[in-house]
């Protein structure tokens, strides 16, 4: 199997199991990045940091490739793979809570934007 299992918003628990096995079959360290174990156990030096960044990019690519456009939009503002995974989990385990969080973060983002004042 060359492609990750596609997730279209249904049967989230089954998709999670398939994704875990798919990712572990590629490299267990990639799964560790997603489950956050890699960040806890790797020492902080330039090589380790570079390796973490590389594994995070691979993991992001796998997750993004496994999502349809509706699911992709749910994680579009996430920076780290762990954040993507947790956002999907939160949304599909408790959709109401995830929507409230997204609305709150949007409001905070709008409040933090610089405001320009035009004076004539």
C-alpha positions as CSV (number, residue, x, y, z in Angstrom):
1,X,0.0,0.0,0.0
2,X,1.6,3.3,-1.1
3,X,-1.1,5.8,-0.1
4,X,-2.5,6.5,3.3
5,X,-6.1,5.6,4.0
6,X,-8.5,8.4,2.9
7,X,-10.6,10.1,5.6
8,X,-13.8,11.7,4.5
9,X,-15.2,12.5,7.9
10,X,-16.8,9.1,8.7
11,X,-15.6,6.2,10.9
12,X,-12.9,8.3,12.5
13,X,-11.8,5.5,15.0
14,X,-11.3,3.0,12.2
15,X,-9.3,5.6,10.2
16,X,-7.1,6.3,13.2
17,X,-6.2,2.6,13.5
18,X,-5.4,2.3,9.8
19,X,-3.3,5.5,9.9
20,X,-1.3,4.3,12.9
21,X,-0.5,1.0,11.2
22,X,0.2,2.8,7.9
23,X,2.6,5.3,9.4
24,X,4.4,2.8,11.6
25,X,5.0,0.6,8.6
26,X,6.9,3.5,7.0
27,X,8.8,4.5,10.1
28,X,8.0,4.2,13.8
29,X,9.7,7.5,14.5
30,X,7.2,9.3,12.3
31,X,4.4,7.9,14.5
32,X,6.3,9.0,17.5
33,X,6.3,12.6,16.2
34,X,2.5,12.4,15.8
35,X,1.9,10.8,19.2
36,X,4.4,13.3,20.7
37,X,6.7,10.6,22.2
38,X,9.6,11.7,19.9
39,X,9.6,15.2,21.3
40,X,9.8,14.0,24.9
41,X,12.7,11.6,24.4
42,X,15.0,13.3,21.9
43,X,17.8,15.4,23.3
44,X,17.9,19.0,22.1
45,X,20.8,19.6,19.8
46,X,21.0,20.8,16.2
47,X,20.9,17.3,14.7
48,X,18.0,16.1,16.9
49,X,16.1,19.3,16.2
50,X,16.7,19.0,12.5
51,X,15.6,15.4,12.5
52,X,12.4,16.3,14.4
53,X,11.5,19.0,11.9
54,X,12.1,16.5,9.0
55,X,10.0,13.8,10.6
56,X,7.3,16.4,11.4
57,X,7.2,17.4,7.7
58,X,6.9,13.8,6.6
59,X,4.1,13.2,9.1
60,X,2.3,16.4,7.9
61,X,2.5,15.3,4.3
62,X,1.0,11.8,5.2
63,X,-1.9,13.3,7.2
64,X,-2.7,16.0,4.6
65,X,-2.6,13.4,1.8
66,X,-5.1,11.2,3.8
67,X,-7.8,13.9,4.1
68,X,-10.5,15.1,1.8
69,X,-11.0,18.9,1.4
70,X,-13.5,19.3,4.2
71,X,-11.2,17.5,6.7
72,X,-8.2,19.4,5.5
73,X,-9.9,22.7,6.2
74,X,-10.3,21.7,9.9
75,X,-6.5,21.5,10.3
76,X,-5.4,24.2,7.9
77,X,-4.3,26.5,10.7
78,X,-2.3,23.9,12.6
79,X,1.5,24.2,12.6
80,X,2.7,20.9,14.1
81,X,1.6,17.4,13.1
82,X,0.7,16.6,16.8
83,X,-1.6,19.6,16.7
84,X,-3.2,18.4,13.4
85,X,-3.8,14.9,14.9
86,X,-5.2,16.3,18.1
87,X,-7.5,18.7,16.3
88,X,-9.0,15.9,14.2
89,X,-9.4,13.8,17.3
90,X,-11.1,16.6,19.2
91,X,-13.4,17.5,16.3
92,X,-14.5,13.9,15.7
93,X,-14.9,13.0,19.4
94,X,-16.6,16.2,20.4
95,X,-17.5,18.3,17.3
96,X,-19.3,21.0,19.4
97,X,-16.3,21.7,21.5
98,X,-14.0,21.9,18.5
99,X,-16.2,24.5,16.8
100,X,-16.3,26.6,19.9
101,X,-12.4,26.5,20.1
102,X,-12.1,27.4,16.5
103,X,-14.5,30.4,16.8
104,X,-12.6,31.6,19.9
105,X,-9.2,31.3,18.2
106,X,-10.6,33.2,15.1
107,X,-11.9,36.0,17.4
108,X,-8.5,36.2,19.2
109,X,-6.7,36.2,15.8
110,X,-8.9,39.1,14.7
111,X,-8.2,41.0,17.9
112,X,-4.5,40.6,17.5
113,X,-4.4,41.9,13.9
114,X,-2.8,45.3,13.6
115,X,-5.3,48.1,12.7
116,X,-4.4,50.7,10.3
117,X,-5.7,54.2,10.6
118,X,-6.0,56.4,7.6
119,X,-5.7,60.1,8.3
120,X,-6.4,62.7,5.7
